[in-house]
Amino acid sequence: MNITPILYNSYLFPNGALLQGRLLHGPAIPTGEATNSWWTNTKRTLKLFQSKGVTKQKGKASLAGETFKFQTDHEGYFEIHLEQRQIARLNIPSTHWEPIEYSFEDVNEVFQGKALVANSSTRLGLISDLDDTVLRTNVYQKKRTIFQAIIGNAHRKKVIPGARAFLQSFSINQYPLVYVTRSPYELYPRVSKVFDLNDCPSGPLLMRRYNKDGKFGEKNPLTGQKYRMIKQVLQDAPNFPWVLVGDSSEQDTSIYLKLANEFPKQIAAIFIRIADRYSPDAAFEQRKKFHAPCLFRFFGSYEELPSPATILSLHLA
């Protein structure tokens, strides 16, 4: 069977774990080269969204001496959710990447994935948006964003100045990083390539299901995909505080402040980047609607933000 597994970076946290991926028919679609034309990029982007999942395929995920069974759904996706008692049995040491071996019933090959581990000794974590927070996307210009996503590739994506150094200040201290975005999983290989090309620290990348989570906007972002995913991470890792980073071009301000009020002991700080050429008025209005039980700051440059050590000391004060 000619298939391609897309194994998403997963996580193993003290109270819960998420191992996930997708099994697709056909060979892997190249993420693109710097010399590729816009037409080549466009054809590859369309192929990404036209890819068909391998349905009802049984598989196994093996890590730390334990094996967990799963089955792909009607779009080829699979998710394995582990509970606290299952994670405790694994007895995995502190923050690092744990290798995972995936196998599928009809495929005579073993595939390598990985999961980020954090345990009760972890002191701080970071959850970050991507578009206009880490990657320059201009998401507030919807038509332009869609157009650039179609004709571009990983080499055309630019990291916002200062973002890489800020992210690295967490990873160098072995603080876990989790990325959450409204971009669809079809673009996962391309986003991963952007991180590799720009030497950005990797982490679990939680994206949306194109057909399940809505093809376009959400009726209520405060209960939508990004809110639900971050809430799940906070529930899976209640033992240490998190920093939330987003931008003013969407609903990050409201979503993060709502979560901070629901999990006041777990949110150490909220940082909202004022997106280029975007009026911050809407973000300021969102800020007024919620009480901020933690450090909260709008920023224009990453150089304005405090270090992880400073954030932690302020949270513990």
Sine and cosine of phi, psi and omega as CSV:
sin_phi,cos_phi,sin_psi,cos_psi,sin_omega,cos_omega
0.00,0.00,0.79,-0.62,-0.01,-1.00
-1.00,0.03,0.99,-0.16,-0.06,-1.00
-0.73,-0.68,0.29,-0.96,0.07,-1.00
-0.75,-0.67,0.89,-0.46,0.10,-1.00
-1.00,0.07,0.72,-0.69,0.14,-0.99
-0.95,-0.30,0.96,-0.26,-0.09,-1.00
-0.99,-0.16,0.95,-0.31,-0.07,-1.00
-0.97,0.23,0.59,-0.81,0.13,-0.99
-0.83,0.55,0.79,-0.61,-0.10,-1.00
-0.92,-0.39,-0.08,-1.00,0.04,-1.00
-0.60,-0.80,0.48,-0.88,0.09,-1.00
-0.80,-0.61,0.98,-0.21,-0.02,-1.00
-0.93,-0.37,0.21,-0.98,-0.16,-0.99
-0.82,0.58,-0.64,0.77,-0.10,-1.00
-0.96,-0.27,-0.07,1.00,-0.02,-1.00
-0.13,-0.99,0.40,-0.92,0.01,-1.00
-0.67,-0.74,0.48,-0.88,0.06,-1.00
-0.73,-0.68,0.90,-0.43,0.10,-0.99
-0.93,-0.37,0.79,-0.62,-0.11,-0.99
-0.49,-0.87,0.30,-0.95,0.02,-1.00
-0.02,-1.00,-0.16,-0.99,0.01,-1.00
-0.53,-0.85,0.60,-0.80,0.01,-1.00
-0.93,-0.37,0.85,-0.52,-0.09,-1.00
-0.90,-0.44,0.53,-0.85,0.15,-0.99
-0.95,0.30,0.57,-0.82,0.11,-0.99
1.00,0.01,0.09,-1.00,-0.02,-1.00
-0.97,0.26,0.26,-0.97,0.04,-1.00
-0.91,0.42,0.62,-0.79,0.03,-1.00
-1.00,-0.04,0.83,-0.56,-0.04,-1.00
-0.83,0.55,0.59,-0.81,0.01,-1.00
-0.99,0.16,-0.17,0.98,0.10,-0.99
0.96,-0.27,0.41,-0.91,0.06,-1.00
-0.87,-0.49,0.30,-0.95,-0.04,-1.00
-0.88,0.47,-0.44,0.90,-0.05,-1.00
-1.00,0.02,-0.06,1.00,-0.04,-1.00
-0.92,0.40,0.62,-0.79,0.03,-1.00
-0.97,0.24,0.26,-0.97,0.04,-1.00
-0.89,0.46,-0.52,0.86,-0.01,-1.00
-0.95,0.32,-0.66,0.75,0.07,-1.00
-0.88,0.47,-0.70,0.72,0.03,-1.00
-0.88,0.48,-0.66,0.75,-0.02,-1.00
-0.89,0.46,-0.72,0.70,0.00,-1.00
-0.88,0.47,-0.65,0.76,0.00,-1.00
-0.94,0.35,-0.62,0.79,0.04,-1.00
-0.89,0.46,-0.68,0.73,0.02,-1.00
-0.89,0.45,-0.61,0.79,0.04,-1.00
-0.90,0.43,-0.60,0.80,0.02,-1.00
-0.86,0.52,-0.68,0.73,-0.05,-1.00
-0.99,0.13,-0.26,0.97,0.03,-1.00
-1.00,-0.09,-0.06,1.00,-0.03,-1.00
-0.87,0.49,0.65,-0.76,-0.01,-1.00
-0.97,-0.26,0.72,-0.69,0.00,-1.00
-0.99,0.16,0.49,-0.87,0.09,-1.00
-0.99,0.10,0.92,-0.39,-0.13,-0.99
-1.00,0.01,0.48,-0.88,0.11,-0.99
0.78,0.62,0.60,0.80,0.05,-1.00
-1.00,-0.05,0.85,-0.53,0.00,-1.00
-0.98,0.18,0.57,-0.82,-0.01,-1.00
-0.47,-0.88,0.09,-1.00,0.02,-1.00
-0.69,-0.73,0.59,-0.81,0.11,-0.99
-0.87,-0.49,0.82,-0.58,-0.05,-1.00
-0.88,-0.47,0.78,-0.62,0.08,-1.00
-0.42,-0.91,0.59,-0.81,0.05,-1.00
0.77,0.64,0.61,0.79,0.07,-1.00
0.99,0.14,0.03,1.00,0.02,-1.00
-0.90,-0.43,0.49,-0.87,0.01,-1.00
-0.83,-0.56,0.70,-0.71,-0.02,-1.00
-0.81,-0.58,0.73,-0.68,-0.06,-1.00
-1.00,-0.06,0.46,-0.89,0.05,-1.00
-0.45,-0.89,0.13,-0.99,0.09,-1.00
-0.59,-0.80,0.70,-0.71,0.01,-1.00
-0.94,0.35,0.48,-0.88,-0.01,-1.00
-1.00,-0.01,-0.29,-0.96,-0.11,-0.99
-0.94,0.34,-0.18,0.98,0.07,-1.00
-0.91,-0.40,0.11,0.99,0.02,-1.00
1.00,0.00,0.00,1.00,0.01,-1.00
-0.99,0.17,0.45,-0.90,0.17,-0.99
-0.62,-0.78,0.55,-0.84,0.05,-1.00
-0.68,-0.73,0.69,-0.73,0.10,-1.00
-0.86,-0.51,0.88,-0.47,0.03,-1.00
-0.96,-0.26,0.84,-0.54,0.02,-1.00
-0.96,-0.27,0.62,-0.79,0.02,-1.00
-1.00,-0.05,0.15,-0.99,-0.09,-1.00
-0.83,0.55,-0.69,0.73,-0.04,-1.00
-0.91,0.41,-0.57,0.82,0.02,-1.00
-0.94,0.34,-0.62,0.78,0.00,-1.00
-0.93,0.37,-0.65,0.76,0.00,-1.00
-0.88,0.48,-0.57,0.82,0.00,-1.00
-0.93,0.37,-0.41,0.91,-0.01,-1.00
-0.95,0.32,-0.51,0.86,0.03,-1.00
0.80,0.60,0.79,0.61,0.00,-1.00
-1.00,-0.02,0.68,-0.73,-0.02,-1.00
-0.93,0.37,-0.15,-0.99,-0.16,-0.99
-0.91,0.42,-0.08,-1.00,-0.19,-0.98
-0.71,0.70,0.86,-0.50,0.10,-1.00
-0.14,-0.99,0.00,-1.00,0.08,-1.00
-0.99,-0.12,0.83,-0.55,0.01,-1.00
-0.99,-0.14,0.83,-0.56,0.01,-1.00
-0.93,0.37,0.56,-0.83,0.05,-1.00
-0.79,-0.62,0.71,-0.71,0.10,-1.00
-0.97,-0.25,0.83,-0.55,0.02,-1.00
-0.95,-0.32,0.68,-0.74,0.09,-1.00
-0.71,-0.70,0.46,-0.89,-0.04,-1.00
-0.80,-0.60,0.53,-0.85,-0.15,-0.99
-0.83,0.56,-0.69,0.73,-0.11,-0.99
-0.98,-0.18,0.27,0.96,-0.05,-1.00
-0.80,-0.60,0.82,-0.57,-0.03,-1.00
-1.00,-0.01,0.87,0.49,-0.02,-1.00
-0.35,-0.94,0.52,-0.86,0.06,-1.00
-0.95,-0.31,0.71,-0.71,-0.05,-1.00
-0.92,-0.40,0.56,-0.83,-0.09,-1.00
-0.98,-0.20,0.79,-0.61,0.13,-0.99
-0.80,-0.60,-0.14,-0.99,0.02,-1.00
-0.41,-0.91,0.39,-0.92,0.03,-1.00
-0.72,-0.70,0.66,-0.75,0.05,-1.00
-0.99,0.17,0.78,-0.63,-0.04,-1.00
-0.97,-0.25,0.71,-0.70,0.18,-0.98
-0.64,-0.77,0.65,-0.76,-0.02,-1.00
-0.80,-0.60,-0.24,-0.97,-0.11,-0.99
-0.92,0.40,-0.28,0.96,0.01,-1.00
-1.00,0.06,-0.15,0.99,0.03,-1.00
-0.91,0.42,0.66,-0.75,-0.11,-0.99
-0.98,-0.21,-0.42,0.91,-0.09,-1.00
-0.31,-0.95,0.49,-0.87,0.06,-1.00
-0.64,-0.76,0.25,-0.97,-0.02,-1.00
-0.77,-0.64,0.77,-0.63,0.13,-0.99
-0.90,-0.44,0.85,-0.53,-0.09,-1.00
-0.79,-0.62,0.63,-0.77,0.24,-0.97
-0.94,0.34,0.21,-0.98,0.02,-1.00
-0.94,-0.34,-0.86,0.52,-0.13,-0.99
-0.92,0.39,0.86,-0.51,-0.02,-1.00
0.90,0.44,0.20,0.98,0.15,-0.99
-0.92,-0.40,-0.76,0.65,0.08,-1.00
-0.94,-0.35,-0.69,0.72,-0.02,-1.00
-0.96,-0.29,0.70,-0.72,0.03,-1.00
-0.97,0.25,0.91,-0.41,-0.12,-0.99
-0.82,-0.57,-0.47,0.88,-0.11,-0.99
0.86,0.52,0.75,0.66,-0.10,-1.00
-0.91,0.42,-0.34,0.94,0.02,-1.00
-0.95,0.33,-0.26,0.97,0.12,-0.99
-0.97,-0.24,1.00,0.10,-0.21,-0.98
-0.83,0.56,-0.77,0.64,-0.07,-1.00
-0.90,0.45,-0.67,0.74,0.01,-1.00
-0.91,0.41,-0.63,0.78,0.00,-1.00
-0.88,0.48,-0.72,0.69,0.01,-1.00
-0.90,0.44,-0.68,0.73,-0.01,-1.00
-0.88,0.48,-0.72,0.69,-0.01,-1.00
-0.91,0.41,-0.56,0.83,0.02,-1.00
-0.91,0.41,-0.55,0.84,-0.03,-1.00
-0.97,0.24,-0.72,0.70,-0.13,-0.99
-1.00,-0.04,-0.13,0.99,-0.07,-1.00
-0.99,-0.13,-0.02,-1.00,0.14,-0.99
-0.54,-0.84,-0.11,-0.99,-0.10,-1.00
-0.87,0.50,-0.50,0.87,-0.05,-1.00
-0.96,0.29,-0.30,0.95,-0.03,-1.00
-1.00,-0.07,-0.13,0.99,0.02,-1.00
-0.99,0.15,0.66,-0.75,-0.01,-1.00
-0.89,-0.45,0.68,-0.73,0.08,-1.00
-1.00,0.09,0.68,-0.73,0.00,-1.00
-0.90,0.43,0.73,-0.68,-0.02,-1.00
-0.80,0.60,0.75,-0.67,0.02,-1.00
1.00,-0.02,-0.33,0.95,-0.05,-1.00
-0.91,0.41,-0.71,0.71,-0.03,-1.00
-0.86,0.50,-0.71,0.70,-0.02,-1.00
-0.89,0.45,-0.64,0.77,0.01,-1.00
-0.90,0.43,-0.71,0.70,0.02,-1.00
-0.90,0.44,-0.65,0.76,-0.01,-1.00
-0.92,0.40,-0.46,0.89,0.03,-1.00
-0.91,0.42,-0.39,0.92,0.08,-1.00
-1.00,0.07,-0.75,0.67,-0.08,-1.00
-0.90,0.43,-0.55,0.83,-0.02,-1.00
-0.92,0.40,-0.40,0.91,0.06,-1.00
-1.00,-0.09,0.18,0.98,-0.01,-1.00
0.87,0.50,0.55,0.84,0.14,-0.99
-1.00,0.02,0.78,-0.62,-0.08,-1.00
-0.91,0.40,0.60,-0.80,0.07,-1.00
-0.89,-0.45,0.72,-0.69,0.06,-1.00
-0.79,-0.62,0.73,-0.69,0.01,-1.00
-0.94,-0.35,0.72,-0.70,0.00,-1.00
-0.78,-0.62,0.76,-0.65,-0.07,-1.00
-0.55,-0.83,0.39,-0.92,0.10,-1.00
-1.00,0.08,-0.06,1.00,0.06,-1.00
-0.91,0.41,0.54,-0.84,-0.07,-1.00
-0.98,0.18,0.40,-0.92,-0.01,-1.00
-0.88,0.47,-0.34,0.94,0.06,-1.00
-0.85,0.53,-0.45,0.89,-0.02,-1.00
-1.00,-0.08,0.13,0.99,-0.04,-1.00
-0.83,0.56,-0.76,0.65,-0.01,-1.00
-0.87,0.50,-0.60,0.80,-0.01,-1.00
-0.93,0.37,-0.69,0.72,0.00,-1.00
-0.91,0.42,-0.65,0.76,0.04,-1.00
-0.87,0.49,-0.63,0.78,0.02,-1.00
-0.91,0.41,-0.61,0.79,0.05,-1.00
-0.86,0.52,-0.69,0.72,0.01,-1.00
-0.89,0.46,-0.67,0.74,0.01,-1.00
-0.90,0.43,-0.70,0.72,-0.04,-1.00
-0.91,0.42,-0.50,0.86,-0.08,-1.00
-0.96,-0.27,0.16,0.99,0.07,-1.00
0.83,0.55,0.63,0.78,0.08,-1.00
-1.00,0.02,0.64,-0.77,0.00,-1.00
-0.89,0.45,0.69,-0.73,-0.03,-1.00
-0.99,0.12,0.25,-0.97,0.04,-1.00
-0.18,-0.98,0.16,-0.99,0.12,-0.99
-0.81,0.58,0.72,-0.69,-0.04,-1.00
-0.90,-0.44,0.97,-0.25,-0.07,-1.00
-0.99,-0.12,0.91,-0.42,-0.08,-1.00
-0.88,-0.47,-0.12,-0.99,-0.03,-1.00
-0.95,-0.31,0.48,-0.88,0.12,-0.99
-0.99,0.16,0.87,-0.49,-0.12,-0.99
-0.82,0.58,-0.70,0.72,-0.04,-1.00
-1.00,0.00,-0.43,0.90,-0.06,-1.00
-1.00,0.04,-0.67,0.74,-0.11,-0.99
-0.99,-0.11,0.15,0.99,0.03,-1.00
0.99,-0.16,0.74,-0.67,-0.04,-1.00
-0.97,0.25,-0.41,0.91,-0.04,-1.00
-0.76,-0.65,-0.85,-0.53,-0.07,-1.00
-0.98,0.18,0.11,-0.99,0.04,-1.00
-0.91,-0.41,0.54,-0.84,0.02,-1.00
-0.92,0.40,-0.62,0.78,-0.01,-1.00
-0.64,-0.77,0.99,-0.10,-0.01,-1.00
-0.86,0.52,-0.40,0.92,-0.03,-1.00
-0.95,0.32,-0.16,0.99,0.12,-0.99
-0.79,-0.62,0.21,0.98,-0.12,-0.99
-0.99,0.11,-0.23,-0.97,-0.13,-0.99
-0.86,0.51,-0.72,0.69,-0.03,-1.00
-0.91,0.42,-0.69,0.72,0.04,-1.00
-0.86,0.51,-0.72,0.69,-0.05,-1.00
-0.90,0.43,-0.65,0.76,-0.04,-1.00
-0.93,0.37,-0.68,0.73,0.02,-1.00
-0.92,0.40,-0.64,0.77,0.04,-1.00
-0.86,0.52,-0.66,0.75,0.01,-1.00
-0.90,0.43,-0.65,0.76,0.04,-1.00
-0.88,0.47,-0.69,0.72,0.00,-1.00
-0.89,0.45,-0.60,0.80,0.04,-1.00
-0.95,0.32,-0.54,0.84,0.00,-1.00
-0.98,0.19,-0.34,0.94,-0.01,-1.00
-0.72,-0.69,0.95,0.32,-0.05,-1.00
-1.00,0.07,-0.03,1.00,-0.16,-0.99
-1.00,0.07,-0.17,0.99,-0.03,-1.00
-0.53,-0.85,0.40,-0.92,-0.05,-1.00
-0.98,0.20,0.36,-0.93,-0.02,-1.00
-0.81,-0.58,0.49,-0.87,0.16,-0.99
-0.97,-0.25,0.74,-0.68,0.03,-1.00
-0.95,-0.32,0.80,-0.60,0.00,-1.00
-0.83,-0.55,0.76,-0.65,0.01,-1.00
-0.50,-0.86,-0.32,-0.95,-0.02,-1.00
-0.66,-0.75,0.19,-0.98,-0.11,-0.99
-1.00,0.06,-0.04,1.00,-0.13,-0.99
-0.99,0.13,-0.22,0.97,0.04,-1.00
-0.80,-0.60,-0.68,-0.73,-0.08,-1.00
-0.94,-0.35,0.36,0.93,-0.07,-1.00
-0.85,0.53,-0.64,0.77,-0.04,-1.00
-0.85,0.52,-0.77,0.64,-0.02,-1.00
-0.92,0.40,-0.69,0.73,-0.02,-1.00
-0.89,0.46,-0.73,0.69,-0.06,-1.00
-0.92,0.39,-0.66,0.75,0.00,-1.00
-0.93,0.37,-0.58,0.81,0.08,-1.00
-0.88,0.47,-0.71,0.71,0.03,-1.00
-0.90,0.43,-0.61,0.79,0.01,-1.00
-0.90,0.44,-0.56,0.83,0.04,-1.00
-0.97,0.24,-0.47,0.88,0.03,-1.00
-0.99,0.15,-0.50,0.86,-0.01,-1.00
-0.79,-0.62,0.89,0.45,-0.13,-0.99
-0.88,0.48,-0.50,0.87,-0.02,-1.00
-0.99,0.12,-0.21,0.98,-0.09,-1.00
-0.98,-0.22,-0.20,0.98,-0.01,-1.00
-0.97,-0.26,0.92,-0.39,-0.03,-1.00
-1.00,0.09,-0.55,0.83,-0.06,-1.00
-0.30,-0.95,0.46,-0.89,0.12,-0.99
-0.80,-0.61,0.81,-0.59,0.02,-1.00
-0.84,-0.54,0.83,-0.56,-0.03,-1.00
-0.89,-0.45,0.90,-0.44,0.04,-1.00
-0.98,0.18,0.75,-0.66,0.09,-1.00
-0.97,0.22,0.93,-0.36,-0.09,-1.00
-0.92,0.39,0.55,-0.84,-0.04,-1.00
-0.83,0.56,0.69,-0.72,0.10,-0.99
0.84,0.54,0.35,0.94,0.01,-1.00
-0.91,-0.41,0.78,-0.62,0.02,-1.00
-0.90,0.43,0.81,-0.58,-0.02,-1.00
-0.98,0.20,0.01,1.00,-0.09,-1.00
-0.83,0.56,-0.70,0.72,-0.03,-1.00
-0.88,0.47,-0.67,0.74,0.01,-1.00
-0.91,0.42,-0.63,0.77,0.03,-1.00
-0.90,0.44,-0.63,0.78,0.03,-1.00
-0.91,0.41,-0.64,0.77,0.06,-1.00
-0.87,0.49,-0.63,0.77,-0.02,-1.00
-0.88,0.47,-0.58,0.81,-0.05,-1.00
-0.94,0.35,-0.38,0.93,-0.09,-1.00
-0.98,0.19,-0.28,0.96,-0.09,-1.00
-0.80,-0.61,0.57,-0.82,0.18,-0.98
-0.97,0.24,0.65,-0.76,0.02,-1.00
-0.97,-0.25,0.98,-0.20,-0.03,-1.00
-0.99,0.13,0.29,0.96,-0.06,-1.00
-0.52,-0.86,0.04,-1.00,0.10,-0.99
-0.87,0.49,0.79,-0.61,0.00,-1.00
-0.73,-0.68,0.70,-0.71,-0.03,-1.00
-0.45,-0.89,0.73,-0.68,0.26,-0.97
-0.99,0.10,0.57,-0.82,0.02,-1.00
-0.57,-0.82,0.43,-0.90,0.05,-1.00
-0.96,-0.27,-0.49,0.87,0.00,-1.00
-0.74,-0.67,0.61,-0.79,-0.01,-1.00
-0.90,0.44,-0.38,0.92,0.03,-1.00
-0.91,0.42,-0.30,0.95,0.01,-1.00
-0.98,0.22,-0.29,0.96,-0.14,-0.99
-1.00,0.10,0.55,-0.83,0.04,-1.00
-0.95,0.31,0.31,-0.95,0.01,-1.00
-0.97,0.26,0.30,-0.95,0.07,-1.00
-0.83,0.56,-0.61,0.79,0.01,-1.00
-0.89,0.46,-0.67,0.74,0.02,-1.00
-0.91,0.41,-0.68,0.73,0.02,-1.00
-0.86,0.52,-0.70,0.71,-0.04,-1.00
-0.91,0.41,-0.67,0.74,-0.02,-1.00
-0.91,0.41,-0.62,0.78,0.05,-1.00
-0.92,0.40,-0.61,0.79,0.00,-1.00
-0.93,0.37,-0.59,0.81,-0.06,-1.00
-1.00,0.09,-0.21,0.98,-0.04,-1.00
-0.91,0.42,0.00,0.00,0.00,0.00
